[in-house]
């Protein structure tokens, strides 16, 4: 969603870090950066580029992707689904953390002004631009590919049978759904912050309640469907408000209680092992889809009992892997690094513009005589090179960069 900073308050003055406690920005009004959250956000954005690049080669998930390559890999598909379990929840958690930080430092009106500039304005300005680019890529793919597969193949078939069908699809927020729901959460933040913040210290003193806490996510999973689909409709849906809202709220609660993460540090290895073990049955229970869903509209489903079991697995995996991300980020990313800082600052721009580039490169390589690994590498490298180059040249020190990350002077 600095960065997909969609939720950070803008550039702040860095200061020495003599203790871990000072790094946490726990003293209100100080301007210490939480480096590992900034850096973690940038790394998570890199994972987002990988996910979208991988979807062209992920079987069986690839059938619902726009640019589908004839080569596919279950390993790539498993990697996609593993990362997808925690990445967006992590973004919302970090956004909730920085929302609380913003209100603490700048008050409610300062928070509203910041969110209007950093979230609402980019959505309004970039939506028509990105929509035009995506349509251009689809038109290119329809004329460039001799044997289109996936959604492009469905669009080509529909346009031949009923030409008006290809242009009668419902409007979508595309990948900007993250900004859309952050706007809704920002509005809820303003309302709910009037009632104060319920402290959860009592929860940490009851380990059995902490162990049961992920079950709160289950209704959101069951309402949204297994696999955690992207809520791209302009009509707000209950399940992402529930599911991602809990992550956003957890980030809000995390502010000022950052030292609580230390209690989980000795369990990092166990959390990793449990997460990997639970992923195996989760992945096996995911619905296996094929091209028939475009004709029948029917997605394979599980029995009610297995659906509930898979929903519980999803909730625990999403929680454990998000917690693991925070632990790893705190251990390895809690340092100032010019490269990580550049990635963190660029991540918002990467989020906005990477998808049309990914689609274009995937389409360009579909009929190329290359192996799957080479194609995946080229799509990732080409997308990141384009995004970073355009960020440095056209965004970082321009009004676009000021809107996304706050104003900064030339070095």
C-alpha positions as CSV (number, residue, x, y, z in Angstrom):
1,X,0.0,0.0,0.0
2,X,7.0,6.2,2.4
3,X,6.2,3.0,0.3
4,X,3.1,1.4,0.2
5,X,3.3,3.6,2.8
6,X,0.2,4.0,2.3
7,X,0.2,4.4,5.9
8,X,3.3,6.2,7.0
9,X,3.3,9.8,8.1
10,X,6.0,10.9,5.7
11,X,9.7,11.5,6.0
12,X,10.9,11.9,9.6
13,X,14.2,12.8,11.2
14,X,16.3,9.8,12.0
15,X,18.1,9.6,15.3
16,X,20.5,7.2,17.0
17,X,19.2,3.9,18.3
18,X,21.0,3.1,21.5
19,X,18.3,0.8,22.7
20,X,15.7,-1.5,21.2
21,X,13.0,0.3,23.2
22,X,13.8,3.6,21.5
23,X,13.5,2.0,18.1
24,X,9.9,1.3,18.8
25,X,8.7,4.8,18.8
26,X,7.1,4.2,22.1
27,X,7.6,7.7,23.3
28,X,5.0,9.9,21.7
29,X,6.2,12.8,19.7
30,X,9.6,11.3,19.0
31,X,10.5,10.9,15.3
32,X,12.5,7.6,15.5
33,X,11.7,5.4,12.5
34,X,10.7,1.8,13.0
35,X,13.2,0.6,10.5
36,X,12.2,-3.0,10.3
37,X,8.6,-2.1,9.6
38,X,9.7,0.2,6.8
39,X,12.1,-2.4,5.4
40,X,9.6,-5.2,5.8
41,X,7.1,-3.3,3.8
42,X,9.6,-2.9,1.0
43,X,10.4,-6.7,1.0
44,X,6.7,-7.5,1.0
45,X,6.3,-5.4,-2.1
46,X,9.0,-7.4,-3.8
47,X,7.1,-10.5,-2.9
48,X,4.0,-8.9,-4.5
49,X,5.9,-8.5,-7.8
50,X,7.0,-12.2,-7.6
51,X,3.4,-13.3,-6.9
52,X,1.9,-11.5,-9.9
53,X,4.8,-12.7,-12.1
54,X,4.4,-16.3,-10.8
55,X,0.7,-16.5,-11.6
56,X,1.3,-17.0,-15.3
57,X,3.2,-20.2,-14.5
58,X,1.3,-21.4,-11.4
59,X,-0.8,-24.5,-11.9
60,X,-3.6,-24.8,-11.2
61,X,-4.1,-21.2,-10.1
62,X,-2.9,-19.9,-13.5
63,X,-6.2,-20.5,-15.2
64,X,-7.8,-17.4,-13.6
65,X,-4.8,-15.2,-14.6
66,X,-4.8,-12.9,-17.6
67,X,-1.6,-13.9,-19.3
68,X,-1.4,-17.7,-18.9
69,X,1.8,-19.4,-20.1
70,X,1.6,-23.0,-21.5
71,X,4.4,-23.9,-19.0
72,X,3.4,-24.3,-15.4
73,X,4.7,-25.6,-12.1
74,X,2.9,-26.9,-9.0
75,X,6.0,-25.7,-7.0
76,X,5.4,-22.1,-8.3
77,X,1.8,-22.4,-7.4
78,X,2.6,-23.6,-3.9
79,X,5.0,-20.7,-3.4
80,X,2.4,-18.3,-4.6
81,X,-0.3,-19.6,-2.2
82,X,2.2,-19.7,0.7
83,X,3.2,-16.1,0.4
84,X,-0.3,-15.0,-0.4
85,X,-1.5,-16.2,3.0
86,X,0.4,-13.5,4.9
87,X,1.5,-10.7,2.6
88,X,-1.7,-8.6,2.5
89,X,-2.4,-9.2,6.1
90,X,1.0,-7.9,6.9
91,X,0.4,-4.8,4.9
92,X,-2.8,-4.0,6.7
93,X,-1.2,-4.7,10.1
94,X,1.6,-2.2,9.3
95,X,-0.9,0.3,8.0
96,X,-2.9,0.0,11.2
97,X,0.3,0.6,13.2
98,X,1.2,3.8,11.3
99,X,-2.4,5.0,11.5
100,X,-2.1,5.0,15.3
101,X,1.3,6.6,15.0
102,X,-0.2,9.4,12.8
103,X,-3.1,10.1,15.1
104,X,-0.8,10.1,18.1
105,X,1.5,12.7,16.5
106,X,-0.8,14.8,14.4
107,X,-4.2,14.3,15.8
108,X,-7.4,13.3,13.9
109,X,-7.4,16.2,11.4
110,X,-3.7,15.6,10.6
111,X,-4.5,12.0,10.0
112,X,-7.4,12.8,7.7
113,X,-5.3,15.2,5.6
114,X,-2.5,12.7,5.4
115,X,-4.8,9.8,4.3
116,X,-6.5,12.1,1.7
117,X,-3.2,12.9,0.1
118,X,-1.5,9.5,0.4
119,X,-4.4,7.2,-0.3
120,X,-7.5,8.9,-1.8
121,X,-5.7,11.2,-4.2
122,X,-3.4,8.4,-5.7
123,X,-6.4,6.2,-6.2
124,X,-8.3,8.9,-8.0
125,X,-5.3,10.0,-10.2
126,X,-3.9,6.6,-11.0
127,X,-7.1,4.6,-11.5
128,X,-7.9,5.8,-15.1
129,X,-4.2,5.8,-16.0
130,X,-3.7,2.1,-14.9
131,X,-7.0,1.0,-16.4
132,X,-6.0,2.4,-19.7
133,X,-2.7,0.6,-19.5
134,X,-4.3,-2.7,-18.6
135,X,-6.8,-2.4,-21.5
136,X,-3.9,-1.6,-23.8
137,X,-2.1,-4.8,-22.7
138,X,-5.2,-6.9,-23.3
139,X,-5.6,-5.4,-26.8
140,X,-1.9,-6.1,-27.5
141,X,-2.2,-9.7,-26.2
142,X,-5.3,-10.4,-28.3
143,X,-3.5,-9.5,-31.4
144,X,0.0,-10.8,-30.5
145,X,-0.8,-14.3,-29.3
146,X,-1.7,-17.0,-31.8
147,X,-3.1,-19.4,-29.2
148,X,-4.2,-17.3,-26.2
149,X,-4.9,-19.2,-23.0
150,X,-6.4,-18.2,-19.6
151,X,-8.5,-15.1,-19.4
152,X,-7.1,-13.7,-22.6
153,X,-8.4,-16.8,-24.4
154,X,-11.8,-16.4,-22.8
155,X,-11.9,-12.7,-23.8
156,X,-11.0,-13.6,-27.4
157,X,-13.6,-16.3,-27.5
158,X,-16.3,-14.0,-26.0
159,X,-15.4,-11.1,-28.4
160,X,-15.9,-13.4,-31.4
161,X,-19.2,-14.9,-30.2
162,X,-20.7,-11.7,-28.7
163,X,-18.5,-8.7,-29.4
164,X,-20.3,-6.6,-26.8
165,X,-19.5,-9.1,-24.0
166,X,-15.9,-8.3,-23.9
167,X,-16.7,-4.6,-23.0
168,X,-19.6,-5.3,-20.7
169,X,-17.6,-6.6,-17.7
170,X,-18.3,-5.0,-14.3
171,X,-16.0,-2.2,-13.1
172,X,-13.3,-3.3,-10.8
173,X,-10.9,-1.6,-8.5
174,X,-8.1,-3.8,-10.0
175,X,-5.1,-4.2,-7.7
176,X,-6.0,-0.8,-6.2
177,X,-8.5,-2.6,-4.0
178,X,-5.8,-2.2,-1.2
179,X,-6.1,1.6,-1.4
180,X,-9.9,1.3,-1.6
181,X,-10.1,-0.7,1.7
182,X,-7.5,1.5,3.4
183,X,-9.7,4.4,2.7
184,X,-12.6,2.6,4.3
185,X,-10.4,1.7,7.3
186,X,-9.2,5.3,7.6
187,X,-12.8,6.5,7.8
188,X,-13.5,3.8,10.5
189,X,-10.4,4.9,12.3
190,X,-11.6,8.4,12.6
191,X,-14.9,7.3,14.0
192,X,-13.6,4.6,16.4
193,X,-10.7,6.7,17.6
194,X,-13.3,9.0,19.2
195,X,-14.1,6.2,21.6
196,X,-10.5,5.6,22.7
197,X,-8.5,2.4,22.3
198,X,-9.3,-0.8,24.2
199,X,-6.2,-2.1,25.8
200,X,-5.5,-5.8,25.4
201,X,-2.9,-6.3,28.1
202,X,-5.2,-8.8,29.8
203,X,-5.1,-10.9,26.6
204,X,-1.3,-11.3,26.8
205,X,-1.7,-12.7,30.3
206,X,-3.9,-15.5,29.1
207,X,-1.9,-17.7,26.7
208,X,-4.9,-19.9,25.9
209,X,-6.8,-16.9,24.6
210,X,-3.8,-15.9,22.5
211,X,-3.8,-19.4,21.0
212,X,-7.5,-19.1,20.2
213,X,-7.3,-15.5,18.8
214,X,-6.8,-16.6,15.1
215,X,-10.3,-18.1,15.2
216,X,-11.7,-14.6,15.0
217,X,-10.6,-14.6,11.3
218,X,-12.5,-17.7,10.4
219,X,-15.9,-16.0,9.6
220,X,-14.0,-13.7,7.2
221,X,-12.3,-16.6,5.5
222,X,-15.6,-18.5,5.1
223,X,-17.4,-15.5,3.8
224,X,-14.7,-14.7,1.3
225,X,-13.8,-18.2,0.2
226,X,-10.8,-20.4,0.4
227,X,-7.7,-19.0,-1.2
228,X,-8.4,-15.4,0.1
229,X,-9.5,-13.9,-3.2
230,X,-8.9,-10.2,-4.1
231,X,-12.0,-8.1,-3.2
232,X,-11.9,-6.0,-6.3
233,X,-15.5,-4.9,-6.5
234,X,-16.4,-1.3,-5.9
235,X,-19.2,-2.5,-3.6
236,X,-17.6,-3.0,-0.2
237,X,-17.7,-6.6,1.0
238,X,-18.1,-7.8,4.5
239,X,-15.4,-10.4,4.5
240,X,-12.4,-8.1,3.7
241,X,-13.7,-5.6,6.3
242,X,-13.7,-8.5,8.8
243,X,-10.6,-10.4,7.8
244,X,-8.2,-7.5,6.9
245,X,-9.9,-5.2,9.4
246,X,-8.7,-7.5,12.2
247,X,-5.1,-7.3,10.9
248,X,-5.4,-3.5,10.7
249,X,-6.8,-3.4,14.2
250,X,-3.9,-5.7,15.4
251,X,-1.4,-3.2,14.0
252,X,-3.3,-0.4,15.8
253,X,-3.0,-2.3,19.0
254,X,0.7,-3.1,18.4
255,X,1.6,0.6,18.5
256,X,3.1,1.3,21.9
257,X,3.3,-2.4,22.8
258,X,6.1,-3.3,20.5
259,X,8.1,-5.0,23.2
260,X,5.4,-7.7,23.3
261,X,6.9,-9.2,20.1
262,X,9.9,-10.2,22.1
263,X,7.8,-12.9,23.9
264,X,7.5,-14.8,20.7
265,X,11.1,-14.6,19.7
266,X,12.2,-17.9,21.4
267,X,9.3,-19.6,19.4
268,X,10.5,-18.5,16.0
269,X,11.7,-22.0,15.0
270,X,8.5,-23.6,16.3
271,X,6.3,-21.1,14.5
272,X,8.2,-21.8,11.3
273,X,7.8,-25.6,11.6
274,X,4.1,-25.4,12.5
275,X,3.4,-23.0,9.6
276,X,5.1,-25.3,7.1
277,X,3.4,-28.3,8.5
278,X,-0.1,-26.7,8.4
279,X,0.5,-25.5,4.9
280,X,0.5,-29.0,3.4
281,X,-3.1,-29.9,4.2
282,X,-4.2,-26.3,3.4
283,X,-2.7,-26.5,-0.1
284,X,-4.2,-29.9,-0.7
285,X,-7.6,-28.6,0.2
286,X,-7.5,-25.5,-2.0
287,X,-10.1,-25.7,-4.9
288,X,-8.6,-27.0,-8.1
289,X,-10.1,-24.9,-11.0
290,X,-10.0,-25.3,-14.7
291,X,-11.3,-23.5,-17.8
292,X,-14.8,-24.9,-17.2
293,X,-15.4,-22.3,-14.5
294,X,-15.7,-19.6,-17.2
295,X,-18.6,-21.5,-18.9
296,X,-20.4,-22.9,-15.8
297,X,-19.5,-20.3,-13.2
298,X,-19.1,-23.2,-10.7
299,X,-16.0,-23.4,-8.5
300,X,-15.3,-26.8,-7.0
301,X,-16.2,-26.9,-3.4
302,X,-15.5,-29.0,-0.3
303,X,-18.0,-30.5,2.1
304,X,-19.1,-28.2,5.0
305,X,-16.9,-30.0,7.4
306,X,-13.8,-29.8,5.2
307,X,-14.6,-26.1,4.4
308,X,-14.7,-25.3,8.1
309,X,-11.4,-27.1,8.7
310,X,-9.8,-25.3,5.7
311,X,-11.1,-22.0,7.1
312,X,-9.5,-22.7,10.5
313,X,-6.2,-23.7,8.8
314,X,-6.3,-20.4,6.8
315,X,-6.9,-18.4,9.9
316,X,-4.0,-19.9,11.8
317,X,-1.6,-19.9,8.9
318,X,-2.4,-16.2,8.1
319,X,-1.7,-15.4,11.8
320,X,1.4,-17.5,12.3
321,X,3.0,-16.4,9.0
322,X,2.3,-12.7,9.6
323,X,3.8,-13.1,13.1
324,X,6.8,-14.9,11.7
325,X,7.3,-12.1,9.2
326,X,7.4,-9.6,12.0
327,X,9.9,-11.7,14.0
328,X,12.2,-12.2,10.9
329,X,11.9,-8.5,10.0
330,X,12.8,-7.4,13.5
331,X,15.8,-9.7,13.6
332,X,17.2,-9.0,10.2
333,X,15.8,-5.7,8.9
334,X,16.2,-3.5,12.0
335,X,19.0,-1.4,10.5
336,X,19.5,1.6,8.4
337,X,20.4,0.7,4.9
338,X,20.5,3.1,1.9
339,X,19.4,0.2,-0.4
340,X,16.5,-0.9,1.9
341,X,15.5,2.7,2.4
342,X,15.3,3.2,-1.3
343,X,13.3,0.1,-1.7
344,X,11.0,1.1,1.1
345,X,10.4,4.6,-0.5
346,X,9.9,3.1,-3.9
347,X,7.5,0.4,-2.9
348,X,4.4,2.5,-3.2
349,X,5.3,3.4,-6.7
350,X,6.1,-0.2,-7.5
351,X,2.7,-1.2,-6.1
352,X,0.9,1.3,-8.3
353,X,2.5,0.6,-11.7
354,X,4.0,-2.9,-11.7
355,X,0.9,-4.9,-12.8
356,X,0.6,-3.6,-16.4
357,X,4.3,-4.2,-16.8
358,X,4.0,-7.7,-15.4
359,X,1.1,-8.5,-17.8
360,X,3.0,-7.1,-20.8
361,X,6.2,-9.0,-20.1
362,X,4.3,-12.3,-19.4
363,X,2.4,-11.9,-22.7
364,X,5.6,-11.0,-24.6
365,X,7.3,-14.2,-23.3
366,X,4.4,-16.7,-23.7
367,X,5.5,-17.9,-27.1
368,X,9.2,-17.4,-26.6
369,X,11.4,-20.5,-26.7
370,X,12.5,-20.2,-23.1
371,X,12.1,-22.4,-20.0
372,X,9.8,-21.5,-17.1
373,X,12.5,-20.4,-14.8
374,X,14.0,-18.1,-17.4
375,X,10.6,-16.5,-18.1
376,X,9.9,-16.0,-14.4
377,X,13.3,-14.4,-13.8
378,X,12.9,-12.1,-16.8
379,X,9.4,-11.0,-15.8
380,X,10.6,-10.2,-12.2
381,X,13.8,-8.5,-13.2
382,X,12.3,-6.5,-16.1
383,X,9.4,-5.3,-13.9
384,X,11.6,-4.2,-11.0
385,X,14.1,-2.6,-13.3
386,X,11.4,-0.6,-15.0
387,X,9.7,0.4,-11.7
388,X,12.9,1.4,-10.0
389,X,14.2,3.4,-13.0
390,X,11.0,5.3,-13.4
391,X,10.8,5.9,-9.6
392,X,14.3,7.4,-9.4
393,X,14.0,9.5,-12.6
394,X,10.4,10.6,-12.6
395,X,9.0,10.2,-9.1
396,X,11.5,10.4,-6.2
397,X,12.1,14.2,-6.3
398,X,8.9,15.2,-8.1
399,X,5.4,16.1,-7.0
400,X,4.4,12.5,-7.6
401,X,6.9,11.4,-5.0
402,X,5.8,14.2,-2.6
403,X,2.2,12.9,-2.9
404,X,3.2,9.3,-2.3
405,X,6.0,9.6,0.3
406,X,6.3,13.2,1.4
407,X,8.6,15.9,0.1
408,X,12.3,15.3,0.2
409,X,15.3,17.4,-0.9
410,X,17.8,16.3,-3.5
411,X,20.7,14.5,-1.8
